[in-house]
Amino acid sequence: MSDSTKKFPSLASIEAKLVQSSFPEFRAGDKVRVHVRIDEGDKERIQVFEGVCIHRSHRGCRGSFTVRKVSHGIGVERVWTVNSPRVTKVELVSRGVVRRAKLYYLRERSGNAARIREKIGGYKSAGAASAR
């Protein structure tokens, strides 16, 4: 080993310390409830944003996700980074059945066309599949 590897930790080891482990595993198509801290003057409150995750990228501390909901007939999307100090909690409401990693096509759809079927049961883990 050279001296430079002893002095400087790898990027992966730094990211492992920074990533929040309190988030559930979710992906595009899942319905999530995001609790966001909002500062209003000298007061602070929690606002809940519930919708469908249409985008998830970079599974490290630099990751981000986009949640979309329709409020009073208007589509609203919010983007958060995984390590945002404003996001206090993310709850998984239900899992969706989709065949795409990015669900941007939902922006053009409305009503029943924008529905996502709910998955009954959870995702199968890789360990359970290899045990057979």
C-alpha positions as CSV (number, residue, x, y, z in Angstrom):
1,M,0.0,0.0,0.0
2,S,1.2,3.4,-0.8
3,D,1.2,6.3,1.7
4,S,-1.7,8.1,-0.1
5,T,-4.2,5.3,0.6
6,K,-3.3,5.3,4.3
7,K,-3.8,9.1,4.6
8,F,-7.0,9.5,2.6
9,P,-10.0,7.4,3.1
10,S,-11.9,6.1,0.1
11,L,-15.0,7.9,-1.2
12,A,-17.1,4.8,-0.5
13,S,-16.1,4.8,3.2
14,I,-17.0,8.5,3.5
15,E,-20.3,8.0,1.8
16,A,-21.2,5.0,4.0
17,K,-20.9,7.3,7.1
18,L,-23.1,10.1,5.5
19,V,-26.0,8.1,4.1
20,Q,-29.2,8.0,6.1
21,S,-30.2,4.5,7.0
22,S,-33.7,5.5,8.3
23,F,-35.2,5.5,4.8
24,P,-37.1,2.4,3.7
25,E,-36.2,0.8,0.4
26,F,-38.4,2.2,-2.2
27,R,-38.3,2.7,-6.0
28,A,-40.2,4.2,-8.8
29,G,-43.9,3.3,-8.7
30,D,-44.1,3.1,-4.9
31,K,-46.4,5.4,-3.0
32,V,-44.4,7.2,-0.3
33,R,-45.2,9.7,2.4
34,V,-42.4,12.3,3.0
35,H,-42.3,14.3,6.2
36,V,-40.5,17.7,5.5
37,R,-39.4,20.2,8.1
38,I,-40.5,23.8,7.2
39,D,-39.2,26.9,8.8
40,E,-41.7,29.8,9.0
41,G,-40.1,32.8,10.7
42,D,-39.1,31.6,14.2
43,K,-41.4,28.6,14.1
44,E,-40.9,25.2,12.7
45,R,-43.4,22.6,11.5
46,I,-43.6,19.3,9.7
47,Q,-45.4,19.1,6.4
48,V,-46.4,15.7,4.9
49,F,-46.2,15.2,1.1
50,E,-47.7,11.9,-0.1
51,G,-47.5,10.7,-3.7
52,V,-45.9,8.3,-6.2
53,C,-42.2,8.1,-6.5
54,I,-41.5,8.7,-10.2
55,H,-37.7,8.9,-10.1
56,R,-34.9,7.5,-7.9
57,S,-31.2,7.9,-8.7
58,H,-27.8,7.3,-7.3
59,R,-28.2,5.0,-4.4
60,G,-25.5,6.7,-2.2
61,C,-25.4,9.9,-0.2
62,R,-25.7,11.8,-3.4
63,G,-29.0,10.2,-4.3
64,S,-32.3,11.9,-5.0
65,F,-35.9,11.0,-5.6
66,T,-38.9,12.7,-7.1
67,V,-42.4,12.4,-5.7
68,R,-45.5,13.4,-7.7
69,K,-49.1,13.9,-6.6
70,V,-52.2,15.6,-8.0
71,S,-53.6,18.3,-5.7
72,H,-56.9,20.0,-6.7
73,G,-56.4,18.8,-10.3
74,I,-52.9,20.2,-10.6
75,G,-49.8,17.9,-10.7
76,V,-47.2,18.7,-8.1
77,E,-43.7,17.3,-8.1
78,R,-41.1,17.7,-5.5
79,V,-37.4,16.6,-5.6
80,W,-35.4,15.8,-2.5
81,T,-31.9,14.6,-2.0
82,V,-31.6,11.5,0.2
83,N,-29.4,13.3,2.8
84,S,-31.5,16.5,2.9
85,P,-31.6,17.8,6.5
86,R,-35.2,19.0,5.7
87,V,-36.5,15.5,5.2
88,T,-37.3,14.0,8.6
89,K,-38.9,10.8,7.7
90,V,-40.0,8.8,4.6
91,E,-42.8,6.2,5.0
92,L,-43.6,3.5,2.4
93,V,-47.4,3.5,1.9
94,S,-47.7,0.9,-0.8
95,R,-45.7,-0.8,-3.5
96,G,-46.6,-0.4,-7.2
97,V,-46.2,-2.7,-10.2
98,V,-44.3,-0.8,-12.9
99,R,-41.9,-1.9,-15.7
100,R,-39.9,1.3,-15.9
101,A,-37.2,3.0,-13.7
102,K,-38.4,6.5,-14.5
103,L,-42.1,7.2,-14.7
104,Y,-42.1,10.6,-16.4
105,Y,-44.9,9.4,-18.7
106,L,-47.3,10.0,-15.8
107,R,-47.0,13.7,-16.3
108,E,-49.1,13.5,-19.5
109,R,-51.7,11.1,-18.1
110,S,-54.7,12.0,-16.0
111,G,-57.5,10.2,-14.2
112,N,-57.5,6.4,-14.5
113,A,-54.7,6.4,-17.0
114,A,-52.3,7.7,-14.3
115,R,-53.1,4.9,-11.9
116,I,-50.5,2.4,-10.8
117,R,-51.5,-1.1,-9.8
118,E,-50.7,-2.0,-6.2
119,K,-48.3,-4.9,-5.6
120,I,-49.6,-7.5,-3.2
121,G,-46.8,-8.7,-0.9
122,G,-43.2,-7.3,-0.9
123,Y,-40.2,-7.5,-3.2
124,K,-38.4,-10.8,-3.2
125,S,-34.9,-10.4,-1.9
126,A,-31.9,-11.8,-3.8
127,G,-31.1,-14.1,-0.8
128,A,-34.5,-15.7,-0.9
129,A,-34.2,-16.4,-4.6
130,S,-30.8,-18.0,-4.3
131,A,-31.9,-20.3,-1.4
132,R,-34.2,-22.3,-3.7
